[in-house]
Amino acid sequence: MQQVDAKNEKYDNHKYMISIINRFKEINKYWRNFSLYLFSSVLSSVVGVLISPFLAKNLSPEDFAVIGFYSSFISLVQPVLNFSFIAYYLRVFFKIKEEDRDKVTDTIVISLSIVGVLSLISLLILFYFFQKAIGSSFEYFPYAFLCFGQVFFSNFLLLYQVNCRMTRNAKAYAKVTISNALFASLLAVLFVVWFKWGAVGKFAATLIVSFIVAIYSIGNLSTKFQFDKRIFFEALKFGWPISLSAILNYLLTGIDRSMLLKLNDTLNYALYSIALSTVNYLSIFYTALYQTFEPDLYQAVAENNTKKVIKLVMMIVLLTTIIVVLFILFAKPILFILTYNRYTDAYIFARILSINAIITVLYIFSSNILIAYGYPKVELTNKAVSAIVIIVMYYFSIQYFGFIGSAWVYVFSFVPLIILNIGYVWFKLKKNTDNKRTLYG
């Protein structure tokens, strides 16, 4: 009997050690992936930071204003050009058989191409009349073509990056991300600093590189170029409310640039735009974290593992808050360096706008959790309600407090949406729990 107990104890100890080793391997895998995601994002941004003083020295306030104005429409244009086919790809990736993934990938690539081209032509026509209607002083050609064109091509890179993350191929992700940023930055220096092409050079550099990377991404994604009508219409049905919802992002975080035009203050408009572009660097860290654990988020939702979802949210929010606090403390010297001391005063706006990074993390989680649970139309409704509230806030804040007022509204632009998203998920989960109690005692 003692021999049997000893054997069982030895077996249990051996099983326990194997469990620890497997757990260590799993943690090590996550750390390696996170390191590659973070390294690729950090290196890409470091390149951008290094060239920033050179660009600032050669770009006028008018150039920065043009770049800021057209860049504000990216959140509006991108969901129209990709019709959220990528969101569909994310949702079904773990729900389909591995042998069927190639067909889905091929269909999404072809769909992005066809729908994207038709949408791009329509957008360029509509934007021409929109710009006339708001009385914009910025030239339509060539900026609209350069800016919206690069957004179209960037969708193929986004799909390839998603594919790399879902297959946990962090090396391939790092390779394409770093290459894209490096070549775009070098070309921007060539066009802006050497050829003195100003805002046109900045946009042209991004367009050329995004086209080359799109070809590379398509080559790595598609092999047979299969097209399945059923998948296409299923993705279309799933994607339209998400796309419409994403378009509403412009009303939350992009319309401020259009509404600020009425102040006729080019210098402060440029400083505001510079501050926004600088604050975007803060997304490096939380984006790398989120991309590392994005597959786990969708898997946790699929398994109804609420505790794991909450832990992921808390961890990334806490780490993002630390980064934001450090940025606020050193905003002035950072802007001094990045703008070659030409636009250092942008730090005033940057300190305020940086707080939005924390809110954005919460929004990303609330939005993706809602979509992962299969409620894209609910998020659309929530965003429409939030957009109305935020537009009213922008109107009065800009009227009475100018650029500072706009910056504070920008910071909290996602708060109403977060409350509605989380509230709905909590309500549905509680309702499902109550139903189970009723059914099973």
C-alpha positions as CSV (number, residue, x, y, z in Angstrom):
1,M,0.0,0.0,0.0
2,Q,2.8,2.4,0.9
3,Q,4.5,1.6,-2.4
4,V,1.3,2.5,-4.3
5,D,1.0,5.8,-2.4
6,A,4.7,6.5,-3.2
7,K,4.1,5.9,-6.9
8,N,1.0,8.0,-6.9
9,E,2.9,10.8,-5.1
10,K,5.8,10.6,-7.6
11,Y,3.3,10.6,-10.5
12,D,1.5,13.7,-9.1
13,N,4.9,15.5,-8.6
14,H,5.9,14.6,-12.1
15,K,2.6,15.9,-13.5
16,Y,2.9,19.1,-11.4
17,M,6.4,19.7,-12.8
18,I,5.2,19.2,-16.4
19,S,2.4,21.6,-15.7
20,I,4.8,24.3,-14.4
21,I,7.1,23.7,-17.4
22,N,4.2,24.1,-19.8
23,R,3.0,27.2,-18.0
24,F,6.5,28.7,-18.2
25,K,6.7,27.9,-22.0
26,E,3.3,29.6,-22.5
27,I,4.4,32.7,-20.6
28,N,7.7,32.7,-22.5
29,K,5.8,32.5,-25.8
30,Y,3.6,35.5,-24.8
31,W,6.7,37.5,-23.7
32,R,8.5,36.8,-27.0
33,N,5.4,37.9,-29.0
34,F,4.9,40.9,-26.9
35,S,8.5,41.9,-27.2
36,L,8.4,41.6,-31.0
37,Y,5.1,43.6,-31.2
38,L,6.5,46.2,-28.9
39,F,9.9,46.3,-30.6
40,S,8.4,46.7,-34.0
41,S,6.1,49.5,-32.9
42,V,8.8,51.2,-30.8
43,L,11.4,51.0,-33.6
44,S,8.9,52.3,-36.2
45,S,8.1,55.2,-33.9
46,V,11.7,55.9,-33.0
47,V,12.4,56.3,-36.7
48,G,9.5,58.7,-36.9
49,V,10.8,60.6,-33.9
50,L,14.3,60.8,-35.3
51,I,13.1,62.4,-38.6
52,S,10.5,64.6,-36.9
53,P,13.0,67.6,-36.2
54,F,14.1,67.5,-39.9
55,L,10.5,67.5,-41.1
56,A,9.5,70.3,-38.6
57,K,12.4,72.4,-39.8
58,N,11.2,72.1,-43.4
59,L,7.4,72.2,-43.0
60,S,5.6,75.5,-42.6
61,P,2.5,76.0,-40.3
62,E,0.4,75.9,-43.4
63,D,1.9,72.4,-44.3
64,F,1.2,71.1,-40.8
65,A,-2.4,72.5,-41.0
66,V,-3.0,70.7,-44.3
67,I,-1.5,67.5,-43.0
68,G,-3.7,67.8,-39.8
69,F,-6.8,68.6,-41.7
70,Y,-6.6,65.7,-44.2
71,S,-5.3,63.2,-41.6
72,S,-8.4,63.9,-39.5
73,F,-10.5,62.2,-42.2
74,I,-8.6,58.9,-42.0
75,S,-11.0,57.6,-39.3
76,L,-13.9,58.4,-41.6
77,V,-12.4,57.1,-44.9
78,Q,-10.8,53.8,-43.7
79,P,-14.0,51.9,-42.6
80,V,-15.6,53.0,-45.9
81,L,-12.7,51.5,-47.9
82,N,-12.4,48.2,-46.0
83,F,-16.1,47.8,-45.1
84,S,-14.9,46.1,-41.9
85,F,-14.1,42.9,-43.8
86,I,-11.1,42.7,-41.5
87,A,-13.3,42.7,-38.4
88,Y,-15.3,39.8,-39.9
89,Y,-12.0,38.0,-40.5
90,L,-11.1,38.5,-36.8
91,R,-14.4,37.2,-35.6
92,V,-14.5,34.0,-37.7
93,F,-10.8,33.0,-37.5
94,F,-11.2,30.7,-34.5
95,K,-14.7,29.6,-35.5
96,I,-13.8,28.0,-38.8
97,K,-11.8,24.9,-39.6
98,E,-8.1,25.5,-40.3
99,E,-8.4,24.1,-43.9
100,D,-11.1,26.7,-44.7
101,R,-9.1,29.7,-43.6
102,D,-7.3,30.1,-47.0
103,K,-10.7,30.4,-48.8
104,V,-11.8,33.1,-46.3
105,T,-8.6,35.0,-46.6
106,D,-8.7,35.0,-50.4
107,T,-12.3,36.1,-50.4
108,I,-11.5,39.0,-48.0
109,V,-8.5,40.1,-50.1
110,I,-10.6,40.2,-53.3
111,S,-13.4,41.9,-51.5
112,L,-11.1,44.6,-50.2
113,S,-9.8,45.2,-53.7
114,I,-13.2,45.5,-55.5
115,V,-15.2,47.3,-52.8
116,G,-12.2,49.5,-51.9
117,V,-11.7,50.8,-55.4
118,L,-15.4,51.6,-55.9
119,S,-15.6,53.3,-52.5
120,L,-12.4,55.3,-53.1
121,I,-13.9,56.8,-56.3
122,S,-17.2,57.6,-54.6
123,L,-15.4,59.2,-51.6
124,L,-13.2,61.4,-53.8
125,I,-16.3,62.8,-55.5
126,L,-18.2,63.3,-52.3
127,F,-15.3,64.9,-50.5
128,Y,-14.9,67.5,-53.3
129,F,-18.4,68.8,-52.7
130,F,-18.0,68.5,-48.9
131,Q,-14.9,70.7,-49.0
132,K,-16.8,73.3,-51.1
133,A,-19.7,73.2,-48.6
134,I,-17.6,73.9,-45.5
135,G,-15.6,76.6,-47.3
136,S,-12.2,75.0,-46.7
137,S,-9.2,77.0,-47.8
138,F,-7.1,73.9,-48.3
139,E,-6.5,72.7,-51.8
140,Y,-8.5,69.6,-52.9
141,F,-5.9,68.3,-55.4
142,P,-3.5,66.5,-54.9
143,Y,-4.0,66.2,-51.1
144,A,-7.3,64.2,-51.2
145,F,-5.9,61.7,-53.8
146,L,-2.6,61.2,-51.9
147,C,-4.2,60.9,-48.5
148,F,-7.2,58.7,-49.3
149,G,-5.1,56.6,-51.8
150,Q,-2.7,55.5,-49.1
151,V,-5.5,54.6,-46.8
152,F,-6.9,52.2,-49.4
153,F,-3.6,50.4,-49.9
154,S,-2.9,50.3,-46.1
155,N,-5.9,48.0,-45.6
156,F,-4.0,45.1,-47.1
157,L,-1.2,45.7,-44.6
158,L,-3.8,45.8,-41.8
159,L,-5.2,42.5,-43.0
160,Y,-1.8,40.9,-43.2
161,Q,-0.9,42.2,-39.7
162,V,-4.1,40.7,-38.3
163,N,-3.3,37.4,-40.0
164,C,0.2,37.5,-38.3
165,R,-1.3,38.2,-34.9
166,M,-4.0,35.5,-35.1
167,T,-1.5,32.9,-36.2
168,R,0.9,34.3,-33.6
169,N,3.6,34.9,-36.3
170,A,5.2,37.8,-34.5
171,K,8.3,37.7,-36.6
172,A,6.5,38.3,-39.8
173,Y,4.5,41.0,-38.1
174,A,7.6,42.8,-37.0
175,K,9.3,42.4,-40.4
176,V,6.5,44.1,-42.4
177,T,5.7,46.7,-39.7
178,I,9.4,47.9,-39.4
179,S,10.0,47.8,-43.1
180,N,6.8,49.9,-43.8
181,A,7.8,52.6,-41.2
182,L,11.4,52.7,-42.2
183,F,10.9,53.2,-45.9
184,A,8.0,55.6,-45.4
185,S,10.2,57.7,-43.1
186,L,13.2,57.7,-45.4
187,L,11.1,58.6,-48.4
188,A,9.5,61.4,-46.4
189,V,12.9,62.9,-45.6
190,L,13.9,62.7,-49.3
191,F,10.7,64.4,-50.5
192,V,10.3,67.0,-47.7
193,V,13.9,67.8,-46.7
194,W,15.8,67.2,-50.0
195,F,13.2,68.1,-52.6
196,K,11.3,70.6,-50.5
197,W,7.8,69.3,-51.5
198,G,6.2,70.1,-48.2
199,A,2.9,68.4,-47.3
200,V,2.7,66.9,-50.8
201,G,6.0,65.2,-50.2
202,K,4.9,63.8,-46.8
203,F,1.7,62.4,-48.3
204,A,3.4,61.1,-51.4
205,A,6.0,59.2,-49.4
206,T,3.3,57.4,-47.4
207,L,1.3,56.6,-50.6
208,I,4.2,55.0,-52.5
209,V,5.3,52.8,-49.6
210,S,1.8,51.7,-48.8
211,F,1.3,50.6,-52.4
212,I,4.5,48.5,-52.3
213,V,3.7,47.0,-48.9
214,A,0.1,46.2,-50.1
215,I,1.6,44.1,-53.0
216,Y,3.8,42.3,-50.6
217,S,0.9,41.7,-48.2
218,I,-1.4,40.3,-50.9
219,G,1.4,38.0,-52.0
220,N,1.7,36.6,-48.6
221,L,-2.0,36.3,-47.9
222,S,-3.4,34.9,-51.1
223,T,-2.3,31.8,-53.0
224,K,-5.2,30.6,-55.1
225,F,-7.3,33.8,-55.2
226,Q,-10.5,31.9,-54.4
227,F,-13.7,33.9,-54.1
228,D,-16.7,32.5,-52.2
229,K,-19.9,34.5,-52.7
230,R,-21.4,33.1,-49.5
231,I,-18.4,34.4,-47.4
232,F,-18.5,37.7,-49.2
233,F,-22.2,38.4,-48.4
234,E,-21.7,37.1,-44.9
235,A,-18.8,39.5,-44.4
236,L,-20.8,42.3,-46.0
237,K,-23.8,41.6,-43.7
238,F,-21.5,41.5,-40.6
239,G,-19.4,44.4,-41.6
240,W,-21.8,47.2,-42.6
241,P,-22.9,48.2,-39.1
242,I,-19.3,48.1,-37.9
243,S,-18.2,50.3,-40.8
244,L,-21.0,52.7,-40.2
245,S,-20.1,52.7,-36.5
246,A,-16.4,53.3,-37.4
247,I,-17.4,56.2,-39.7
248,L,-19.0,57.8,-36.6
249,N,-15.6,57.8,-35.0
250,Y,-14.9,60.9,-37.2
251,L,-17.7,62.7,-35.4
252,L,-16.0,61.8,-32.1
253,T,-12.3,62.4,-32.8
254,G,-12.0,64.0,-36.2
255,I,-14.7,66.6,-36.7
256,D,-12.9,68.9,-34.3
257,R,-10.4,69.8,-37.1
258,S,-13.2,70.8,-39.4
259,M,-15.0,72.8,-36.7
260,L,-11.8,74.6,-35.7
261,L,-11.4,76.0,-39.2
262,K,-14.0,78.7,-38.4
263,L,-11.5,80.2,-35.9
264,N,-9.2,81.2,-38.8
265,D,-6.1,80.7,-36.7
266,T,-3.5,78.8,-38.8
267,L,-0.8,78.9,-36.2
268,N,-2.8,77.4,-33.4
269,Y,-4.4,75.0,-35.9
270,A,-0.9,73.8,-36.7
271,L,0.1,73.5,-33.0
272,Y,-3.1,71.5,-32.3
273,S,-2.3,69.2,-35.2
274,I,1.3,68.7,-34.1
275,A,0.1,67.9,-30.6
276,L,-2.3,65.3,-31.9
277,S,0.4,63.7,-34.1
278,T,2.8,63.6,-31.1
279,V,0.3,62.1,-28.8
280,N,-0.3,59.4,-31.3
281,Y,3.1,58.0,-30.3
282,L,1.6,57.0,-27.0
283,S,-0.4,54.4,-28.9
284,I,2.7,52.4,-29.5
285,F,2.8,50.9,-26.1
286,Y,-0.9,50.0,-25.5
287,T,-1.3,48.9,-29.2
288,A,1.6,46.4,-28.8
289,L,0.0,45.1,-25.6
290,Y,-3.4,44.8,-27.1
291,Q,-2.2,43.2,-30.2
292,T,-0.3,40.6,-28.1
293,F,-3.5,39.6,-26.2
294,E,-6.1,40.3,-28.9
295,P,-6.4,36.5,-29.8
296,D,-6.8,35.8,-26.1
297,L,-9.6,38.4,-25.8
298,Y,-11.6,36.8,-28.6
299,Q,-11.0,33.4,-27.2
300,A,-12.0,34.4,-23.6
301,V,-15.2,35.9,-25.0
302,A,-15.9,32.8,-27.0
303,E,-15.4,30.8,-23.7
304,N,-17.4,33.3,-21.6
305,N,-14.3,33.8,-19.4
306,T,-15.3,37.2,-18.0
307,K,-12.6,37.2,-15.3
308,K,-9.8,36.9,-17.9
309,V,-11.3,39.7,-20.0
310,I,-11.4,42.0,-16.9
311,K,-7.8,41.1,-16.0
312,L,-6.6,42.0,-19.6
313,V,-8.4,45.3,-19.5
314,M,-7.1,46.3,-16.1
315,M,-3.5,45.4,-16.9
316,I,-3.3,47.4,-20.2
317,V,-5.2,50.4,-18.7
318,L,-2.8,50.6,-15.7
319,L,0.3,50.4,-17.9
320,T,-1.1,53.0,-20.3
321,T,-1.8,55.4,-17.4
322,I,1.9,55.2,-16.3
323,I,3.1,56.1,-19.8
324,V,0.6,59.0,-20.0
325,V,1.7,60.4,-16.7
326,L,5.4,60.3,-17.8
327,F,4.5,62.1,-21.1
328,I,2.6,64.9,-19.3
329,L,5.7,65.5,-17.0
330,F,8.1,65.7,-20.0
331,A,5.8,67.1,-22.7
332,K,7.6,70.4,-23.1
333,P,11.1,69.1,-23.7
334,I,9.7,66.4,-25.9
335,L,8.0,68.9,-28.2
336,F,11.1,71.1,-28.1
337,I,13.2,68.2,-29.5
338,L,10.6,66.8,-32.0
339,T,9.8,70.2,-33.6
340,Y,13.3,71.6,-33.7
341,N,12.1,74.2,-31.2
342,R,9.9,75.7,-33.9
343,Y,6.5,74.5,-32.4
344,T,7.4,73.9,-28.8
345,D,4.2,75.6,-27.6
346,A,2.2,72.6,-28.9
347,Y,3.0,71.0,-25.5
348,I,0.1,72.8,-24.0
349,F,-2.3,71.0,-26.2
350,A,-0.3,67.7,-26.1
351,R,-0.6,67.5,-22.3
352,I,-4.3,67.6,-22.5
353,L,-4.8,65.4,-25.5
354,S,-2.5,62.7,-24.1
355,I,-5.1,61.8,-21.5
356,N,-7.3,60.4,-24.3
357,A,-4.9,57.5,-24.6
358,I,-6.3,56.0,-21.4
359,I,-9.9,56.6,-22.5
360,T,-9.1,55.1,-25.9
361,V,-7.8,51.8,-24.4
362,L,-11.1,51.4,-22.5
363,Y,-13.1,52.2,-25.7
364,I,-11.1,49.7,-27.8
365,F,-11.9,46.9,-25.3
366,S,-15.5,47.9,-24.8
367,S,-16.0,48.0,-28.6
368,N,-14.2,44.7,-29.4
369,I,-15.9,42.9,-26.6
370,L,-19.3,44.0,-27.8
371,I,-18.4,42.9,-31.4
372,A,-16.9,39.6,-30.1
373,Y,-20.2,38.9,-28.4
374,G,-21.9,39.5,-31.7
375,Y,-23.6,42.8,-31.2
376,P,-22.2,45.1,-33.9
377,K,-25.5,46.8,-34.5
378,V,-25.7,47.7,-30.8
379,E,-22.4,49.5,-31.0
380,L,-23.6,51.4,-34.0
381,T,-26.6,52.7,-32.0
382,N,-24.4,53.5,-29.0
383,K,-22.0,55.4,-31.2
384,A,-24.7,57.4,-32.9
385,V,-26.1,58.5,-29.6
386,S,-22.6,59.4,-28.4
387,A,-21.8,61.3,-31.6
388,I,-24.8,63.6,-31.1
389,V,-23.7,64.4,-27.5
390,I,-20.0,65.0,-28.5
391,I,-20.9,67.2,-31.5
392,V,-22.9,69.5,-29.2
393,M,-20.0,69.6,-26.7
394,Y,-17.5,70.4,-29.5
395,Y,-19.8,73.3,-30.8
396,F,-20.1,75.0,-27.4
397,S,-16.5,74.3,-26.2
398,I,-14.9,75.7,-29.4
399,Q,-17.3,78.7,-29.4
400,Y,-16.4,79.7,-25.9
401,F,-12.9,78.1,-25.2
402,G,-11.4,77.7,-28.7
403,F,-8.6,75.1,-29.1
404,I,-8.3,74.3,-25.4
405,G,-12.0,73.6,-25.2
406,S,-11.8,71.3,-28.2
407,A,-8.8,69.5,-26.7
408,W,-10.8,68.7,-23.5
409,V,-13.8,67.4,-25.5
410,Y,-11.4,65.3,-27.6
411,V,-10.1,63.7,-24.4
412,F,-13.5,62.5,-23.2
413,S,-15.0,61.9,-26.6
414,F,-15.3,58.2,-26.0
415,V,-16.7,58.3,-22.5
416,P,-20.4,58.2,-23.3
417,L,-19.8,55.3,-25.8
418,I,-17.8,53.3,-23.2
419,I,-20.6,53.7,-20.7
420,L,-23.2,52.5,-23.2
421,N,-21.1,49.6,-24.4
422,I,-20.1,48.3,-21.0
423,G,-23.6,48.8,-19.7
424,Y,-25.1,46.7,-22.5
425,V,-22.7,43.8,-22.1
426,W,-23.2,43.8,-18.4
427,F,-27.0,43.8,-18.9
428,K,-26.8,40.9,-21.3
429,L,-24.5,38.8,-19.2
430,K,-26.6,39.4,-16.1
431,K,-29.7,38.5,-18.0
432,N,-28.2,35.3,-19.3
433,T,-27.0,34.4,-15.8
434,D,-30.5,35.0,-14.4
435,N,-32.0,32.9,-17.2
436,K,-29.7,30.0,-16.3
437,R,-30.6,30.2,-12.6
438,T,-34.3,30.1,-13.6
439,L,-33.7,27.0,-15.8
440,Y,-31.4,25.1,-13.6
441,G,-32.3,26.1,-10.1
